[in-house]
Amino acid sequence: MGDLFHAVDLAVFLIALVAVMAVGLLAGRGETESSEQYFLAGRHIRWWGVAGSIYGSNVSANHLVGMLGLGFSIGFAQSHFELGAIFGLLMLCYGFLPVYRRLKIYTLSEYLGRRYDDRSRLSYAVIMVLIMAGVQMVPGLYIGARSACVMVGDAAVENHTEPVETVGNRREIEAGKITHEDLQLQPVVRVDKKWYAAFVIILAVISTVYTVLGGLRAVVLTDAIQSLLLLGGGLLLAFLIFSELGGGDGVVAGWQEMIRLDQADSEQKMRLYLPSNHPKLPWSGVLTGLIFMHFFYWGTNQFIVQRALAARSDGEARLGIITAGFLKLLIPFFCIAAGIAGYFLIGQRVDHDVDPDAAFSELVRLVVPAGYGLIGIVAAGLIGAILSSIDSMMNSAATIFTIDVYQKYIRPDADDRQLVRVGRISIIVFVVIATGLTFAVIDPNSKDNFFLQIANYTSLLTPGLLVAFLVGMFWRRATASGAFVTIIAGVLFSLVFQSAYDRTVGMPPAVYQVLTEQKTLDETRIDELPADWQQLNSDEITRRVETRRGSLNSINLAFGPSLNFFHRVVLVIFSCLLVHVLVSLATSVEPDQARLTWSDLGGHHPRDLKRLAQLVFLAITLLVCLALAMRSGWIQPPLASAVAAAITLAAFVINSTRRKTPAEGELDPKSADDAPDAPHDTPWWSRDRNWAALLCATAVWMHFFFA
């Protein structure tokens, strides 16, 4: 099978693939009698199943390939997607989840329907189905098929060369100093579209079979197995990359060599914080807009939260979520840092440019020895990551459609058997749509990094939804009209703010780089310029660049040539918040709906929420002051990170030792098993809040240590 897979590798890969399918099919036997069993696995999932499924659903091929590719192309700053996720997971654990589980809902749109009305419920259902079937499933099929083609090699890829023309080259051609034949030829590797199409279809069919037959129980169990494959394959690849870079002297030597090479490299890829005008990962965006995106992704995203809803108890759900958080903190090291090491290794060993999305497969070919089963393990991890992502989104999209559209509007009297059948049919329909979109809208040889594209497209649709959840969860006065207007306004604000910025202060990125002296015009590639500039002669290009010099101002110098979607999210969130408050104050609220909040359903007094907000604000203020001191050179990162972790732990201790204020009309108390604060006579290691404190402190420590 190609020039990479030997018989042993192929055998290991196929055994892992067949085992996953067998587990999925066997897990679903006898578990599809009711809709609750099919869509929520009977609410009997243990904590390890919750952890494995959340991790496997999130850390898909998008992460394994996309994160490594971003480490390869941008650097360690991509770790913010993992570090910030911890705050989103804790928000789910102690903010959103108690309300969801108290109401015993199937879908998160059910909460919006009960807290507001059917308009918000349907809006959420439509937006989430669009995101899962159109935005997130499609890239999973794309990256899986593309990576498979590169690893297979031979007939699945095409090797050729392309001339590289810069503005300086064009100037020399016009002066008669060189000809087009003298241009540097760049080796290019492209995947064959027939092989690509075959792999897309294979991935779609495999994931569909066991998801349709087994339901969420099959998804959760296969996700747990695939998470192990993902970790095993990812850690193995990282070990081999660092060992190879270190000259065969082990991981530590490889890490030290990476640091040495990075310090001598102009790009400095190990920086955690990039300038505020960075086009991809500005520090001002990842510490604001990305955090809001994490709150949405982890707290109000059906295909993630559904795993926690299926847990057998609140305590098991929380423990599973926190465990998934610890697993997330491994990714900056075995995936992103490995991508940085791979950047230097490929620079030493490969004579052609490698696209970020192809870096994973190129590194597999470069460092993993064939014929020992190791390539089979890595490939199984990759395919397992793809399947775990696709099956989760299929099941969640089907759950939303079946419960929030079919049962609500088409057949309210449908029994469990009919609901399960409709769920299965909808899975097949969504997969067909996603497969068609994969062929229609994505270039299998794209040079862009698809991971950030997914985040960008998703953020166009979700800010209004997040505000509707947050305001409804923590403010009794929020009304149905306020929520519905906010959800719609969020999409409109996203489009308007992006267009307004780009039209008024924006400019082509390549032109911006020249004007801000990030590179010279002569070294700028022709294909980086706007399409209508590429046929101009060098003097005309120079004049057009100079005419844009007057467009530089304090805004685009601070925030870049185009409005980064992290910054856009911040603008949209606060605009939506204002809209929600104003519309809610102008309309009436239903008393029964107003009680479906965190305070009422969780048995908390509003004073507790106020105290918690004050404590969080104080901790953030102290951390900001510490960051400023570190930035000024008054304190070094190792010491600052230790102090930051101590501040975080202290905040958790203070909050856990406060006496809870009795709430008026408090609902029936929860069992000791489900109480957020475990009894004091239980061992410390069984209290989820202790692990949550350690998890949060570790994430904060990393924010400072790698600054």
DAKALIN-V73609 format. One record per backbone hydrogen bond with DSSP energy under -0.5 kcal/mol. NH is the residue of the N-H (numbers start at 1). CO is the residue of the C=O. If there is no record, write none. Layout:
NH_CO / NH_CO
This chain:
3_152 / 4_1 / 4_152 / 5_1 / 6_4 / 10_6 / 11_7 / 12_8 / 13_9 / 14_10 / 15_11 / 16_12 / 17_13 / 18_14 / 19_15 / 20_16 / 21_17 / 22_18 / 23_19 / 24_20 / 25_21 / 26_22 / 27_23 / 28_24 / 29_26 / 31_28 / 38_34 / 39_35 / 40_36 / 41_37 / 42_36 / 43_40 / 44_41 / 45_310 / 50_46 / 51_47 / 52_48 / 53_49 / 54_50 / 55_51 / 56_52 / 57_53 / 58_54 / 59_55 / 60_58 / 63_60 / 64_60 / 65_61 / 66_61 / 66_62 / 67_63 / 68_63 / 68_64 / 69_65 / 70_66 / 71_67 / 72_68 / 73_69 / 74_70 / 75_70 / 76_269 / 77_271 / 78_75 / 79_76 / 80_77 / 81_78 / 82_79 / 83_79 / 84_80 / 86_82 / 86_83 / 87_83 / 87_84 / 88_84 / 89_85 / 90_86 / 91_87 / 92_88 / 93_89 / 94_90 / 95_91 / 96_91 / 97_92 / 99_96 / 100_96 / 101_97 / 102_98 / 103_99 / 104_100 / 104_101 / 105_100 / 110_107 / 111_107 / 112_108 / 113_109 / 114_110 / 115_111 / 116_112 / 117_112 / 121_117 / 122_118 / 123_119 / 124_120 / 125_121 / 126_122 / 127_123 / 128_124 / 129_125 / 130_126 / 131_127 / 132_128 / 133_129 / 134_130 / 135_130 / 135_131 / 136_131 / 137_132 / 139_135 / 140_136 / 141_137 / 142_138 / 143_139 / 144_140 / 145_141 / 146_142 / 147_143 / 148_144 / 149_145 / 150_146 / 151_147 / 152_148 / 153_149 / 156_153 / 157_154 / 158_190 / 160_158 / 160_188 / 162_186 / 164_184 / 165_163 / 167_521 / 167_524 / 168_522 / 170_166 / 171_167 / 172_168 / 173_169 / 174_170 / 175_171 / 176_173 / 177_172 / 178_172 / 182_179 / 183_180 / 184_164 / 186_162 / 187_185 / 188_160 / 190_158 / 190_188 / 192_156 / 196_192 / 197_193 / 198_194 / 199_195 / 200_196 / 201_197 / 202_198 / 203_199 / 204_200 / 205_201 / 206_202 / 207_203 / 208_204 / 209_205 / 210_206 / 211_207 / 212_208 / 213_209 / 214_210 / 215_211 / 216_38 / 218_214 / 219_215 / 220_216 / 221_217 / 222_218 / 223_219 / 224_220 / 225_221 / 226_222 / 227_223 / 228_224 / 229_225 / 230_226 / 231_227 / 232_228 / 233_229 / 234_230 / 235_231 / 236_232 / 237_233 / 238_234 / 239_235 / 240_236 / 241_237 / 242_238 / 243_239 / 244_240 / 245_241 / 246_242 / 247_244 / 248_243 / 249_246 / 254_250 / 255_251 / 256_252 / 257_253 / 258_254 / 259_255 / 260_256 / 261_257 / 262_258 / 263_259 / 264_260 / 265_261 / 265_262 / 268_265 / 271_268 / 272_706 / 274_281 / 278_275 / 283_274 / 285_282 / 286_282 / 287_283 / 288_285 / 290_285 / 292_288 / 293_289 / 294_290 / 295_291 / 296_292 / 297_293 / 298_294 / 299_295 / 300_296 / 302_300 / 304_301 / 305_301 / 306_302 / 307_304 / 308_304 / 308_305 / 309_305 / 310_306 / 311_308 / 312_45 / 317_313 / 318_314 / 319_315 / 320_316 / 321_317 / 322_318 / 323_319 / 324_320 / 325_321 / 326_322 / 327_323 / 328_324 / 329_325 / 330_327 / 331_328 / 333_330 / 334_330 / 335_331 / 336_331 / 337_332 / 339_335 / 340_336 / 341_337 / 342_338 / 343_339 / 344_340 / 345_341 / 346_342 / 347_343 / 348_344 / 349_345 / 350_346 / 353_187 / 358_355 / 359_355 / 359_356 / 362_358 / 363_359 / 364_360 / 365_361 / 366_362 / 367_363 / 368_364 / 369_367 / 372_369 / 375_369 / 377_373 / 378_374 / 379_375 / 380_376 / 381_377 / 382_378 / 383_379 / 384_380 / 385_381 / 386_382 / 387_383 / 388_384 / 389_385 / 390_386 / 391_387 / 392_388 / 393_389 / 394_390 / 395_391 / 396_392 / 397_393 / 398_394 / 399_395 / 400_396 / 401_397 / 402_398 / 403_399 / 404_400 / 405_400 / 405_401 / 406_401 / 407_402 / 409_405 / 410_405 / 410_406 / 411_406 / 414_411 / 419_415 / 420_416 / 421_417 / 422_418 / 423_419 / 424_420 / 425_421 / 426_422 / 427_423 / 428_424 / 429_425 / 430_426 / 431_427 / 432_428 / 433_429 / 434_430 / 435_431 / 436_432 / 437_433 / 438_434 / 439_435 / 440_436 / 441_437 / 442_437 / 442_438 / 444_442 / 446_443 / 450_448 / 453_449 / 454_450 / 455_451 / 456_452 / 457_453 / 458_454 / 459_455 / 460_456 / 460_457 / 461_457 / 461_458 / 462_458 / 463_459 / 466_462 / 467_463 / 468_464 / 469_465 / 470_466 / 471_467 / 472_468 / 473_469 / 474_470 / 475_471 / 478_475 / 483_479 / 484_480 / 485_481 / 486_482 / 487_483 / 488_484 / 489_485 / 490_486 / 491_487 / 492_488 / 493_489 / 494_490 / 495_491 / 496_492 / 497_493 / 498_494 / 499_495 / 500_496 / 501_497 / 502_498 / 503_499 / 504_500 / 505_501 / 506_501 / 507_561 / 512_508 / 513_509 / 514_510 / 515_511 / 516_512 / 517_514 / 518_513 / 519_513 / 524_521 / 526_165 / 528_525 / 529_526 / 533_530 / 534_530 / 534_531 / 536_533 / 541_537 / 542_538 / 543_539 / 544_540 / 545_541 / 546_542 / 547_543 / 548_544 / 548_545 / 549_546 / 551_548 / 552_549 / 557_553 / 558_554 / 559_555 / 560_556 / 564_559 / 564_562 / 568_564 / 569_565 / 570_566 / 571_567 / 572_568 / 573_569 / 574_570 / 575_571 / 576_572 / 577_573 / 578_574 / 579_575 / 580_576 / 581_577 / 582_578 / 583_579 / 584_580 / 585_581 / 586_582 / 587_583 / 587_584 / 594_590 / 595_591 / 595_592 / 596_593 / 597_595 / 598_473 / 601_597 / 602_598 / 603_600 / 604_599 / 605_661 / 608_605 / 609_605 / 610_606 / 611_607 / 612_608 / 613_609 / 614_610 / 615_611 / 616_612 / 617_613 / 618_614 / 619_615 / 620_616 / 621_617 / 622_618 / 623_619 / 624_620 / 625_621 / 626_622 / 627_623 / 628_624 / 629_625 / 630_626 / 631_627 / 632_628 / 633_630 / 634_629 / 635_629 / 640_636 / 641_637 / 642_638 / 643_639 / 644_640 / 645_641 / 646_642 / 647_643 / 648_644 / 649_645 / 650_646 / 651_647 / 652_648 / 653_649 / 654_650 / 655_651 / 656_652 / 657_653 / 658_654 / 658_655 / 666_663 / 667_600 / 674_671 / 675_671 / 678_676 / 682_679 / 686_683 / 687_684 / 688_686 / 690_687 / 691_687 / 692_688 / 693_689 / 694_690 / 695_691 / 696_692 / 697_693 / 698_694 / 699_695 / 700_696 / 701_697 / 702_698 / 703_699 / 704_700 / 705_701 / 706_702 / 707_704
